[in-house]
Amino acid sequence: MELLVCMSIAGSIPVVICLLLYIIQRGNYNYILGRRLLLTGVFFYLVPVQLVKYLLPKDALPETMLIGKKADSYLSGSLAFWSEKQGDYIWIPQWINIFARIWLAGIIIFAIYEIIKYWRGAHSIRNYIFEKIEDPEDNLTYYLIPDEICGPCTIGFFRQKIVFPESFPLHPDFIMVYKHEHTHLKNHDNLVKLLCLFVLCLHWMNPVAYLLLFLYIDTAEIVSDSAAVDGCTKEKRQDYASLLVLEAATSDIRPAVWKNNLSGHKNNKEGKDFKTLKRRINYMMKEKRKGVLQRGIMVAVSALTVVASAGTVMAYAPVASSDESFEEFISDDSTYDFGFDNMDDSLMIESIDFSESDTVYVDSTGDQIVDQRSSDTYALCTHSMIPATFYTHTKNSSGGCTVKVYKCQRCEKCGYSANAQYDHTTTYAKCPH
């Protein structure tokens, strides 16, 4: 669960930055930068980059990058977003648990419904296609369907097609609309929206994940509009804006997630649809500045966002685990050695805190590490094994206890344990722990 939380936080950072930039800049907001931030959020939501830390050698990062003990703890993973301790439970009312399950089921059903409905709509549009048009001179490729089926659109996730009503290529602003749809195709917007639905299913508890989908739907349209009117005169931009308003009332058989504002809008133009359309028109009518400063800001914000999201790699600390053969070995109680080997060993055993677990590691520096059993194995980790001592504590019916000591090797990055060798057993008549 901790890995999922780190992924959720990493993905939320770019989305929140995108929202803050939009609120602060308003009319001057750069939607191209916003789209890049949202794509960065999708990546960190779905890709567990936190596991990359276990592919790096122990000393891969120089010590000069660390600032004090807190930074060292953060890098080692001992300073995490929260600590999971064995035996700690948080009481949650039953109704909250039931509500959470219903909410998760609703999100999954919504995602499946949207995907199935889109697939059926796209399949229906493909059935209406009667001609493929290729114009090498203007580098145009699109498909024709009968009028009144739907407006201009792109269909498909991987094998994408641009579809137009048969009479639409005669429209004087056809080239601008083609650029709009071709930008959707080039940016793979249908596929990205599908990934946004997967983000909702995976991070259903995170409200920012819902914001990601709604922001990307509007951003994709405005970016496509900007590409459509790029290099056009003010009069041509006005013609394209009039076409948007005209096409807004055209029916669309596609579900809401995959609709664009060229079609499929409500009859009530005073609602959210009208505000979205107005925002698109206002943005496309403005001349965009493409100076060095604007590009520098885009690069700086993008780099800062990636660094902030990737920072969760250092915060992720998995539960310490041992492989199955090691667990079977330490449970072997065929050998007993009653008494103390020496006074130092006796004092060491008495100082061990078995309150959280009956199994504790002690590393070469004397630090005690509670062993929390987990079925997870970290096959991706390039282990950095160090010597350690493993203690198991068992209470006896007489009021005493038995502590068995093993020498082993333990990965200081992920907690993997191996090569356990039995050392000795110490028995107390009265348990001092």
WOGI-V852272 format. One record per pair of residues at least 4 apart in sequence whose ideal C-beta (glycine too) atoms are under 7 Angstrom apart, sorted by sequence separation. I is the first residue (numbers start at 1). GAP is how many residues later the second one is. D is the distance in Angstrom with one decimal. If there is no record, write none. Layout:
i: <I | I>
gap: <GAP | GAP>
d: <D | D>
//
This chain:
i: <1 | 2 | 3 | 4 | 5 | 6 | 7 | 8 | 9 | 11 | 12 | 13 | 14 | 15 | 16 | 17 | 18 | 19 | 20 | 21 | 25 | 30 | 31 | 32 | 33 | 34 | 35 | 36 | 37 | 38 | 39 | 40 | 41 | 42 | 43 | 56 | 61 | 67 | 69 | 70 | 71 | 72 | 92 | 94 | 95 | 96 | 97 | 98 | 99 | 100 | 101 | 102 | 103 | 104 | 105 | 106 | 107 | 108 | 109 | 110 | 111 | 112 | 113 | 114 | 115 | 116 | 117 | 118 | 119 | 120 | 121 | 122 | 123 | 145 | 156 | 164 | 173 | 174 | 175 | 176 | 177 | 178 | 179 | 181 | 182 | 183 | 188 | 189 | 190 | 191 | 192 | 193 | 194 | 195 | 196 | 197 | 198 | 199 | 200 | 207 | 208 | 210 | 211 | 212 | 213 | 214 | 215 | 216 | 218 | 219 | 220 | 221 | 222 | 223 | 224 | 225 | 226 | 232 | 234 | 235 | 236 | 237 | 238 | 239 | 240 | 241 | 242 | 243 | 244 | 254 | 259 | 261 | 269 | 270 | 272 | 273 | 274 | 275 | 276 | 277 | 278 | 279 | 280 | 281 | 290 | 292 | 293 | 294 | 295 | 296 | 297 | 298 | 299 | 300 | 301 | 302 | 303 | 304 | 305 | 306 | 307 | 311 | 312 | 322 | 324 | 325 | 326 | 327 | 341 | 343 | 344 | 345 | 346 | 347 | 354 | 362 | 363 | 396 | 411 | 428 | 29 | 44 | 66 | 73 | 74 | 92 | 135 | 156 | 164 | 169 | 184 | 232 | 254 | 259 | 266 | 269 | 289 | 322 | 340 | 396 | 410 | 411 | 66 | 73 | 154 | 155 | 168 | 203 | 340 | 354 | 362 | 363 | 395 | 396 | 22 | 134 | 154 | 229 | 252 | 266 | 394 | 410 | 21 | 154 | 155 | 229 | 265 | 352 | 360 | 361 | 393 | 394 | 66 | 70 | 133 | 200 | 360 | 408 | 409 | 153 | 199 | 200 | 254 | 360 | 361 | 393 | 408 | 409 | 132 | 133 | 152 | 229 | 252 | 360 | 392 | 408 | 22 | 152 | 228 | 252 | 359 | 391 | 392 | 408 | 21 | 131 | 199 | 200 | 248 | 250 | 251 | 357 | 61 | 129 | 130 | 151 | 356 | 357 | 391 | 406 | 407 | 129 | 247 | 261 | 353 | 357 | 406 | 18 | 129 | 149 | 152 | 196 | 247 | 249 | 261 | 352 | 389 | 390 | 406 | 407 | 128 | 196 | 244 | 248 | 406 | 128 | 143 | 145 | 147 | 244 | 389 | 390 | 405 | 18 | 143 | 147 | 162 | 261 | 405 | 17 | 18 | 125 | 142 | 143 | 144 | 145 | 146 | 147 | 162 | 196 | 388 | 128 | 142 | 145 | 388 | 404 | 142 | 144 | 364 | 387 | 388 | 14 | 15 | 162 | 193 | 363 | 364 | 386 | 402 | 403 | 14 | 125 | 192 | 193 | 385 | 386 | 125 | 152 | 160 | 363 | 385 | 402 | 14 | 15 | 362 | 385 | 386 | 14 | 154 | 361 | 362 | 384 | 400 | 401 | 153 | 383 | 384 | 400 | 126 | 152 | 248 | 361 | 362 | 384 | 400 | 11 | 125 | 154 | 381 | 383 | 390 | 400 | 401 | 154 | 189 | 360 | 399 | 400 | 245 | 381 | 399 | 401 | 11 | 122 | 157 | 187 | 244 | 359 | 381 | 383 | 10 | 11 | 122 | 129 | 156 | 157 | 358 | 358 | 381 | 142 | 154 | 184 | 244 | 358 | 378 | 395 | 7 | 157 | 244 | 7 | 125 | 140 | 378 | 10 | 221 | 352 | 354 | 183 | 184 | 217 | 221 | 241 | 393 | 7 | 183 | 349 | 7 | 241 | 6 | 180 | 183 | 3 | 180 | 3 | 180 | 237 | 179 | 180 | 237 | 179 | 320 | 361 | 177 | 320 | 176 | 320 | 176 | 319 | 321 | 323 | 349 | 225 | 229 | 319 | 321 | 176 | 321 | 226 | 319 | 218 | 222 | 226 | 318 | 221 | 225 | 318 | 330 | 222 | 330 | 176 | 193 | 193 | 173 | 173 | 190 | 173 | 6 | 5 | 330 | 349 | 2 | 115 | 354 | 352 | 2 | 115 | 350 | 114 | 341 | 111 | 340 | 335 | 337 | 338 | 337 | 111 | 336 | 338 | 111 | 330 | 326 | 329 | 326 | 107 | 108 | 323 | 107 | 321 | 322 | 326 | 320 | 321 | 322 | 323 | 151 | 318 | 107 | 318 | 151 | 104 | 103 | 150 | 151 | 153 | 150 | 150 | 152 | 151 | 151 | 150 | 124 | 121 | 121 | 121 | 118 | 118 | 117 | 118 | 114 | 114 | 46 | 42 | 46 | 39 | 42 | 46 | 42 | 45 | 42 | 45 | 45 | 45 | 41 | 38 | 38 | 38 | 38 | 35 | 34 | 31 | 35 | 31 | 32 | 11 | 16 | 19 | 31 | 15 | 12 | 8 | 31 | 12 | 15 | 15 | 18 | 8 | 15 | 81 | 80 | 84 | 80 | 75 | 77 | 78 | 74 | 77 | 74 | 31 | 27 | 53 | 49 | 52 | 53 | 50 | 50 | 53 | 49 | 33 | 40 | 44 | 36 | 40 | 50 | 30 | 33 | 37 | 40 | 87 | 86 | 85 | 86 | 86 | 86 | 17 | 14 | 13 | 13 | 14 | 13 | 10 | 10 | 9 | 6 | 6 | 6 | 3 | 2 | 54 | 55 | 57 | 54 | 58 | 54 | 55 | 54 | 51 | 58 | 58 | 54 | 54>
gap: <4 | 4 | 4 | 4 | 4 | 4 | 4 | 4 | 4 | 4 | 4 | 4 | 4 | 4 | 4 | 4 | 4 | 4 | 4 | 4 | 4 | 4 | 4 | 4 | 4 | 4 | 4 | 4 | 4 | 4 | 4 | 4 | 4 | 4 | 4 | 4 | 4 | 4 | 4 | 4 | 4 | 4 | 4 | 4 | 4 | 4 | 4 | 4 | 4 | 4 | 4 | 4 | 4 | 4 | 4 | 4 | 4 | 4 | 4 | 4 | 4 | 4 | 4 | 4 | 4 | 4 | 4 | 4 | 4 | 4 | 4 | 4 | 4 | 4 | 4 | 4 | 4 | 4 | 4 | 4 | 4 | 4 | 4 | 4 | 4 | 4 | 4 | 4 | 4 | 4 | 4 | 4 | 4 | 4 | 4 | 4 | 4 | 4 | 4 | 4 | 4 | 4 | 4 | 4 | 4 | 4 | 4 | 4 | 4 | 4 | 4 | 4 | 4 | 4 | 4 | 4 | 4 | 4 | 4 | 4 | 4 | 4 | 4 | 4 | 4 | 4 | 4 | 4 | 4 | 4 | 4 | 4 | 4 | 4 | 4 | 4 | 4 | 4 | 4 | 4 | 4 | 4 | 4 | 4 | 4 | 4 | 4 | 4 | 4 | 4 | 4 | 4 | 4 | 4 | 4 | 4 | 4 | 4 | 4 | 4 | 4 | 4 | 4 | 4 | 4 | 4 | 4 | 4 | 4 | 4 | 4 | 4 | 4 | 4 | 4 | 4 | 4 | 4 | 4 | 4 | 5 | 5 | 5 | 5 | 5 | 5 | 5 | 5 | 5 | 5 | 5 | 5 | 5 | 5 | 5 | 5 | 5 | 5 | 5 | 5 | 5 | 5 | 6 | 6 | 6 | 6 | 6 | 6 | 6 | 6 | 6 | 6 | 6 | 6 | 7 | 7 | 7 | 7 | 7 | 7 | 7 | 7 | 8 | 8 | 8 | 8 | 8 | 8 | 8 | 8 | 8 | 8 | 9 | 9 | 9 | 9 | 9 | 9 | 9 | 10 | 10 | 10 | 10 | 10 | 10 | 10 | 10 | 10 | 11 | 11 | 11 | 11 | 11 | 11 | 11 | 11 | 12 | 12 | 12 | 12 | 12 | 12 | 12 | 12 | 13 | 13 | 13 | 13 | 13 | 13 | 13 | 13 | 14 | 14 | 14 | 14 | 14 | 14 | 14 | 14 | 14 | 15 | 15 | 15 | 15 | 15 | 15 | 16 | 16 | 16 | 16 | 16 | 16 | 16 | 16 | 16 | 16 | 16 | 16 | 16 | 17 | 17 | 17 | 17 | 17 | 18 | 18 | 18 | 18 | 18 | 18 | 18 | 18 | 19 | 19 | 19 | 19 | 19 | 19 | 20 | 20 | 20 | 20 | 20 | 20 | 20 | 20 | 20 | 20 | 20 | 20 | 21 | 21 | 21 | 21 | 21 | 22 | 22 | 22 | 22 | 22 | 23 | 23 | 23 | 23 | 23 | 23 | 23 | 23 | 23 | 24 | 24 | 24 | 24 | 24 | 24 | 25 | 25 | 25 | 25 | 25 | 25 | 26 | 26 | 26 | 26 | 26 | 27 | 27 | 27 | 27 | 27 | 27 | 27 | 28 | 28 | 28 | 28 | 29 | 29 | 29 | 29 | 29 | 29 | 29 | 30 | 30 | 30 | 30 | 30 | 30 | 30 | 30 | 31 | 31 | 31 | 31 | 31 | 32 | 32 | 32 | 32 | 33 | 33 | 33 | 33 | 33 | 33 | 33 | 33 | 34 | 34 | 34 | 34 | 34 | 34 | 34 | 35 | 35 | 36 | 36 | 36 | 36 | 36 | 36 | 36 | 37 | 37 | 37 | 38 | 38 | 38 | 38 | 39 | 39 | 39 | 39 | 40 | 40 | 40 | 40 | 40 | 40 | 41 | 41 | 42 | 43 | 43 | 44 | 44 | 44 | 45 | 45 | 47 | 47 | 47 | 48 | 48 | 48 | 49 | 49 | 49 | 51 | 51 | 52 | 52 | 53 | 53 | 53 | 54 | 54 | 55 | 55 | 55 | 55 | 56 | 56 | 57 | 57 | 58 | 58 | 58 | 58 | 59 | 59 | 60 | 60 | 61 | 62 | 64 | 64 | 65 | 66 | 67 | 68 | 70 | 75 | 76 | 76 | 77 | 78 | 79 | 79 | 81 | 82 | 82 | 82 | 83 | 83 | 86 | 86 | 87 | 87 | 87 | 88 | 89 | 89 | 89 | 90 | 90 | 91 | 91 | 92 | 93 | 93 | 93 | 94 | 94 | 94 | 94 | 95 | 95 | 95 | 95 | 96 | 96 | 97 | 97 | 99 | 100 | 101 | 101 | 101 | 101 | 102 | 103 | 110 | 111 | 112 | 113 | 129 | 132 | 133 | 134 | 136 | 137 | 138 | 140 | 141 | 143 | 149 | 150 | 152 | 153 | 153 | 153 | 154 | 154 | 157 | 157 | 158 | 164 | 171 | 174 | 177 | 178 | 181 | 184 | 185 | 188 | 188 | 191 | 191 | 192 | 192 | 192 | 192 | 193 | 194 | 195 | 195 | 196 | 196 | 197 | 197 | 198 | 200 | 234 | 235 | 235 | 237 | 239 | 239 | 239 | 240 | 240 | 241 | 252 | 255 | 260 | 261 | 261 | 261 | 262 | 263 | 263 | 264 | 265 | 265 | 265 | 266 | 266 | 266 | 268 | 268 | 268 | 269 | 269 | 270 | 271 | 271 | 284 | 286 | 288 | 291 | 292 | 295 | 295 | 296 | 299 | 302 | 303 | 306 | 309 | 310 | 313 | 314 | 324 | 325 | 325 | 326 | 326 | 327 | 327 | 328 | 329 | 354 | 355 | 359 | 360>
d: <6.5 | 6.5 | 6.4 | 6.3 | 6.4 | 6.2 | 6.3 | 6.2 | 6.9 | 6.9 | 5.8 | 6.4 | 6.2 | 6.6 | 6.3 | 6.3 | 6.5 | 6.4 | 6.1 | 5.6 | 4.1 | 6.5 | 6.3 | 6.9 | 6.4 | 6.4 | 6.3 | 6.4 | 6.6 | 6.7 | 6.6 | 6.5 | 6.0 | 6.3 | 5.5 | 4.1 | 5.4 | 4.4 | 6.2 | 6.3 | 6.4 | 6.3 | 5.2 | 6.3 | 6.1 | 6.3 | 6.6 | 6.4 | 6.1 | 6.4 | 6.3 | 6.3 | 6.6 | 6.5 | 6.2 | 6.2 | 6.4 | 6.3 | 6.0 | 6.3 | 6.4 | 6.1 | 6.0 | 6.1 | 6.3 | 6.4 | 6.3 | 6.1 | 6.1 | 6.3 | 6.5 | 6.4 | 6.7 | 5.0 | 4.2 | 4.4 | 6.1 | 6.1 | 6.6 | 6.7 | 6.5 | 5.9 | 6.4 | 6.5 | 6.1 | 6.0 | 5.9 | 6.3 | 6.6 | 6.6 | 6.5 | 6.9 | 6.9 | 6.5 | 6.8 | 6.8 | 6.2 | 5.7 | 6.1 | 6.8 | 6.6 | 6.9 | 5.9 | 6.3 | 6.6 | 7.0 | 5.8 | 5.9 | 6.3 | 6.1 | 6.4 | 6.4 | 6.4 | 6.7 | 6.4 | 6.6 | 6.4 | 3.9 | 6.5 | 6.6 | 6.5 | 6.4 | 6.5 | 6.5 | 6.7 | 6.9 | 6.3 | 6.0 | 6.4 | 4.8 | 6.9 | 6.6 | 6.7 | 5.6 | 6.2 | 6.3 | 6.2 | 6.4 | 6.5 | 6.5 | 6.3 | 6.3 | 6.3 | 6.3 | 6.2 | 6.0 | 6.4 | 6.6 | 6.4 | 6.1 | 6.1 | 6.1 | 6.2 | 6.2 | 6.2 | 6.5 | 6.3 | 6.2 | 6.2 | 5.9 | 6.6 | 6.9 | 6.2 | 4.3 | 6.4 | 6.3 | 6.5 | 6.6 | 4.8 | 6.4 | 6.3 | 6.4 | 6.4 | 6.3 | 5.6 | 6.4 | 5.2 | 4.6 | 6.1 | 6.1 | 6.7 | 6.6 | 4.3 | 4.7 | 4.6 | 5.8 | 4.0 | 5.6 | 6.2 | 5.2 | 4.7 | 5.5 | 5.5 | 4.2 | 6.1 | 4.3 | 5.4 | 5.5 | 6.4 | 5.9 | 6.7 | 4.1 | 5.2 | 4.1 | 5.7 | 5.4 | 6.4 | 4.2 | 4.5 | 6.4 | 5.6 | 6.7 | 5.1 | 6.2 | 4.9 | 5.2 | 6.8 | 6.9 | 5.5 | 5.4 | 6.4 | 4.9 | 6.2 | 5.6 | 6.1 | 4.8 | 4.4 | 5.5 | 5.6 | 4.2 | 6.1 | 4.8 | 6.2 | 6.7 | 5.5 | 5.6 | 6.9 | 5.5 | 5.6 | 5.5 | 5.1 | 6.5 | 6.7 | 5.9 | 5.8 | 5.5 | 6.8 | 4.9 | 5.4 | 6.4 | 7.0 | 5.6 | 4.4 | 6.3 | 7.0 | 5.8 | 6.7 | 5.2 | 6.4 | 2.9 | 4.1 | 5.7 | 4.7 | 4.2 | 6.8 | 4.6 | 6.1 | 6.5 | 6.2 | 4.1 | 6.8 | 4.7 | 6.8 | 4.7 | 6.2 | 7.0 | 4.9 | 5.9 | 5.8 | 4.8 | 4.9 | 6.9 | 4.6 | 6.2 | 6.3 | 6.8 | 6.4 | 4.9 | 5.6 | 6.9 | 6.2 | 5.7 | 5.7 | 6.6 | 5.4 | 6.2 | 6.3 | 4.3 | 5.7 | 5.3 | 4.2 | 4.3 | 6.3 | 4.5 | 5.9 | 6.0 | 5.4 | 5.7 | 4.5 | 6.5 | 6.1 | 5.2 | 4.4 | 4.1 | 6.8 | 6.0 | 4.8 | 6.3 | 5.4 | 5.9 | 5.9 | 6.3 | 4.3 | 5.1 | 6.0 | 6.2 | 6.1 | 5.4 | 6.5 | 5.8 | 5.6 | 5.3 | 6.9 | 6.8 | 6.7 | 4.9 | 5.5 | 4.7 | 6.3 | 6.3 | 4.1 | 4.4 | 6.5 | 6.0 | 6.6 | 6.5 | 5.5 | 6.8 | 6.3 | 4.8 | 6.8 | 6.8 | 6.4 | 7.0 | 4.2 | 6.2 | 6.5 | 5.4 | 4.9 | 5.1 | 6.8 | 4.9 | 4.2 | 4.4 | 6.7 | 5.7 | 5.2 | 4.0 | 5.4 | 5.1 | 4.7 | 5.9 | 6.5 | 5.2 | 6.9 | 4.1 | 5.3 | 4.8 | 6.9 | 5.5 | 6.1 | 5.7 | 6.8 | 5.4 | 4.8 | 4.8 | 5.5 | 4.7 | 6.5 | 6.9 | 6.4 | 5.7 | 3.9 | 5.1 | 4.5 | 5.0 | 6.0 | 5.6 | 6.9 | 5.9 | 6.6 | 6.4 | 4.2 | 4.1 | 5.5 | 6.8 | 6.2 | 5.3 | 4.4 | 5.6 | 3.9 | 3.2 | 6.4 | 6.9 | 6.7 | 4.8 | 6.3 | 4.3 | 6.7 | 6.8 | 6.4 | 6.8 | 6.8 | 6.8 | 4.3 | 6.2 | 6.7 | 6.0 | 6.6 | 6.3 | 5.9 | 6.2 | 6.0 | 7.0 | 5.2 | 5.8 | 4.3 | 6.6 | 5.4 | 6.9 | 5.6 | 4.5 | 6.3 | 5.9 | 4.1 | 6.9 | 6.9 | 6.8 | 4.9 | 4.5 | 4.2 | 6.1 | 6.3 | 5.9 | 6.9 | 5.9 | 5.5 | 4.0 | 5.6 | 4.4 | 6.7 | 6.0 | 6.8 | 5.9 | 4.5 | 5.7 | 6.3 | 4.9 | 4.2 | 6.6 | 5.3 | 5.3 | 5.0 | 4.6 | 5.4 | 7.0 | 6.5 | 6.9 | 6.8 | 6.0 | 5.3 | 6.1 | 6.8 | 6.2 | 4.8 | 6.6 | 6.5 | 5.5 | 6.1 | 5.0 | 5.7 | 6.3 | 5.5 | 5.6 | 6.2 | 5.3 | 6.8 | 6.2 | 5.8 | 5.7 | 6.9 | 6.9 | 4.6 | 6.9 | 6.4 | 6.8 | 4.8 | 6.3 | 5.8 | 4.3 | 6.1 | 5.9 | 4.4 | 6.9 | 4.8 | 6.1 | 4.9 | 5.1 | 5.3 | 5.7 | 5.2 | 5.0 | 5.9 | 5.5 | 5.4 | 7.0 | 6.0 | 5.8 | 7.0 | 5.4 | 2.9 | 6.4 | 4.1 | 6.5 | 5.4 | 5.8 | 4.6 | 6.9 | 4.4 | 5.2 | 6.7 | 6.9 | 6.5 | 6.9 | 5.2 | 5.7 | 5.8 | 5.2 | 3.3 | 6.2 | 6.3 | 4.7 | 4.6 | 6.8 | 6.2 | 5.4 | 4.4 | 5.2 | 5.2 | 5.0 | 6.6 | 6.6 | 6.6 | 6.9 | 5.3 | 6.5 | 6.6 | 4.5 | 6.4 | 7.0 | 6.0 | 6.8 | 5.7 | 6.3 | 5.9 | 5.0 | 6.3 | 5.0 | 5.3 | 5.4 | 5.4 | 4.7 | 6.0 | 7.0 | 6.3 | 6.7 | 5.3 | 5.2 | 6.3 | 4.8 | 6.8 | 4.1 | 5.9 | 5.0 | 6.4 | 4.8 | 6.9 | 5.7 | 5.6 | 6.3 | 4.3 | 5.4 | 6.7 | 6.4 | 5.3 | 3.5 | 6.7 | 6.9 | 6.9 | 5.0 | 6.3 | 5.9 | 6.8 | 5.8 | 5.1 | 6.8 | 5.8 | 4.8 | 5.8 | 4.6 | 5.9 | 6.4 | 3.7 | 6.8 | 6.4 | 6.0 | 6.8 | 6.7 | 6.1 | 6.2 | 5.5 | 7.0 | 4.9 | 5.6 | 4.7 | 6.4 | 5.0 | 6.2 | 4.8 | 4.2 | 4.4 | 5.7 | 4.4 | 6.2 | 4.6 | 6.2 | 6.8 | 5.9 | 6.0 | 6.7 | 5.5 | 4.0 | 3.4 | 5.7 | 6.8 | 5.3 | 6.8 | 6.7 | 5.6 | 5.4>
//
